[in-house]
Amino acid sequence: MFTSQGPSLGELAVQALSSVERGYDLLAPKFDATPFRTPDRMLDAVEETLAQHEGSFGSGLDICCGTGAGLPMLRRLCRDRVTGIDLSAGMLAEAARAHPEGVDLVRADALAPPRSLDDSYDLAVSFGAFGHFLPAERPALFAGVHRALRPGGLFAFPIGAPIPPSSPAWWAVAGFDAVMRVRNAVWRPPFVMYYRTFPFGPVRADLTAAGFGVGTVPLEHFGRRPDGTPRWRLVLARRAGTPAG
């Protein structure tokens, strides 16, 4: 899964025993050589689907942007300001090196984004970051996104279909989550990263409670399961109101 340019097992162990912020600071220089980076295939599917269903946008925000994999997509979809926020200074430094022009980068906690971002964006996206937020933190996360969007603004992110217990992948992610729970019970600081804490039903309820109207469209690029349901969907959560201008 890892290339020779990626982190060693020892480096990953040090990261896993650190806080989320410190862990990603350490991992940042080699992050794009790991399987944790959002695949280009996913970014392309989201971009194509948004362009097809929504057209273009004014300004865009990438929440937990990391090294900036999603920023080029936002720049193509958005006519105006594009901003990435992340808690890790190391990840933002890598994003700045990769995207030196046309992007504002802000070090911020997604649970408490700066008020200077309020009512500023027409599109917000996030990729691969939701496992870092416990279910009890989702209301604060979604409230912050809601504040950052203008009336009528859209919060879009991909979400996968539930993995059936008959699949080896179910046991792999369940095992990972169990190990992380034990690690966080016996070691400080905690490293919050879980794969099964973001099911669509509760997420939709929390988005609705935050003031979003919620819909989905299939990401047909990834095909459908035997029962005909899409393997991946794009969640489209819209802040109520009429877009300005």
N, C-alpha and C positions, 0 to 999 in steps of 0.2 A: 504493500500500500504506500510505502514511503520511498522516495527517490534518494539517491546518494547525496543530494543537496539538502535533504530534509533533516530534521532533528534526530539525534541519536536517542536510544532508549533511556540513557542516563539523563539527557536533557529533558525528555518528556516526563521522567519521574520527578525531577526538580520542579518542573512547571506544575505538575499535579499536586505537589505538596505546598504550593504557594497559594496566595489569594488569586482570585480571578484577574484582577488588575495586574499584579506582579507577574503572574503566570504568562499572560499575553505579552507583557513587556519583554519577557525573556524569549518567547517563541517568535516574536514579530519578524526578525530578520529572515527566518526560514519558513514562515507560515505559508507562503504561497507554494511551497514545495511539499505541502502535506495534503491529505485528502479532506482536511477540514475546510479548505477554501471552497466557496460556492462554485460548482462546476459552470463552465461557460455555457453548457447546454441548458442549464436551468435559467441562467441570466438571459440567454437568447429567447427562450420560450416565454418568459415573463415580458420581455420587451415587445416581442411580436404580438402577444395577446393584448397588452395594454394599448399598443398602437392601433390594433384592429378594433378594439371595443371602445376606446376612449379618445383616440387621436393624440394631439400634443398637449403639453401642459406649460404653465408659466414657470414657476420655480419648484425645485425638488429637494427633498431631504432624505438622506440615507441614515437610518437609525442603527447604531452599532455597526458602523461602516467597516471596521477593521482596517485591512490594508487597502481597501478601496476597490474591490472587485466589481461592485455594483455602480460605481460612480460614472464610468464611461456610458453605461446604459442610460443613467439619468441625464447625462449631458445631451445625449441624442434625443431623448423624449421631451426635454424641457428647453424652453426658449430663453429663460432668464437664469436667475441665481440657482446654483446647486451647492448644497451643504452636506457634509458628512460629520456625524458626531460619534464619538467613541470614548470610553472610559480610559483606555490604554494609550498612554503617550507614545509607547513604542510602536503600536500599530498605526497611530496617526502619522508618525515620522515616516514609516514605510509608504503610507498613502500619499504623503506630501512628495516623496521622491518619485513615485509613479505618476502623479498627477499634479505637476508643478503649476499649472495654469487653469483658470476657469472653475476652480472648486474652492470653497471655503471649508476649512477643517476646524472643528470645535471640540475641545476636550470637555466632556460632560457626561454625567450619569443619566442614562435614559429614563430613570425613575424620577429625576428632578431636572429636566432640561432648563436651560437659562430662559428667563422670561423675555429676553430680547428676541427669542425665536417665535414668540406667540403671534398667531394670525399672519404668518409669513409665507406659507407654502401651499401649493396646489396639489402636490403629490408627495406622499411619504412612502418609503419602502423599507423592508428589512429582510435580511437573508441569514439564516443559520444561527440566529442569536437567541431565540426564545427559550432554549434550554437553560440559559443562564438566569432565568427569572422563575422564582417559585410561584405556584398558583396564587398565593396571597398577594403577590406583587403585581399581578396583571392589572388590577384596577388603576394603580398609580402609573404603570407603563402606558396604558391606553389613554388615560387622562392627559398625560404629557403630549402624546401624539395629537390628540384632539385639540389641545391648545395651540399647537404649532401650525395646524392647518387653518386655512381660510375657510369661511362658510362655503360649502359645496366641495371642499377639498377631499382627496381620496387617499386612503391608507391601503396599500396593496402588498400582499405577501403570499408566497406559496405554502400550501399545507398538504401533506401526504395522506393517503387513505390509511385507515387503521391496519396494522400488521396482524394477521391472524395468528393465534397461538400455535397453529400447526406449522408455521414457518420457522426455519432456523434463525431468521433475522429477529423474530420476536424474542427468542431465548437469548440472543446476543445482546439486544438492547436492554432486556430485563436484567440480565446479569451485570451489565455495565452500571445501570442505575442502582442495583443493589450494592455493588462495590463502592460507588460514590456515597451512598447513604452511610455505609460503615465508616468510610474514610472521614466523612464530615462529623460523625458521632465521636470519633476518637482523636481528631487532629484539628488544630487551629493554626492559621485562619481557614475558614471553609472555602472550598472551591465548588461553586454551584454550577453543575452541568448535568442535566438529566434529559433523556430522550423521550420520556413518556409522560411529561407534565403539561402537554399542550394539545389536548384533544379538542376537536372542532366544536363540539356542543358547548362545553363550558367557556371556550374562547368566544364563541358567538354571543353567549349570554353576557360576558364581561364587556364586549365591544358595544352591545346594545345599551347596557347600563351606563357606559361612558358617553353615550349620545350619538353613536354611529348607526346608520342604516346598513345592514350587512347582506351581501349577496356573494355568490361565487360563480366562476366560469371554469370549465375544465381546461387543463393544460394538455391538449390533445397530443402534443409532442411525445408524451410518455405513455400513450396508449391507455387501455382500459383493462380492468380485472375480468376474470371469467364471468362475474355476475353483471358486467356491463358498466359498472361505475368507474369513474376516472381514477387512475393511480395517483394523480396530482391535480389539485384545484388551485386556482388563484382567488384568494379572498379579496373582495372589493368592499371596503368599509368606508362609507361616505359620511363626512360631517354634514349635519343638516344645515340648510340655508342655500341661498342662491349665490353662485360664484360672482365675484365682483368683475365688472367690466367685461 
